[in-house]
Amino acid sequence: MYWMSVERVICASHELAGAGFERLLHGHNWRVAVHVCAGQLDSAGQVMSVDSLEREFWAVLDPLDHR
């Protein structure tokens, strides 16, 4: 089994309700990792292309980053 991993850090915030403040935004940094595996490597010797993995990963992360 072959593995490939990518890790990124995003920033996200949420509103603190009931904390005695009117719309207090509170943020966190999140370390997010994705791991993919394959039984055999592709013709380039990879589980998948780095560009494809980055594109798919950011498709999930982008709606959350800085929001």
ABEGO torsion letter per residue (X at the ends): XBBBBBBBBBBBBBBBBGAGBBGBBBBBBBBBBBBBBBABBBAAGBABBAAAAAAAAAAAAAAABGX
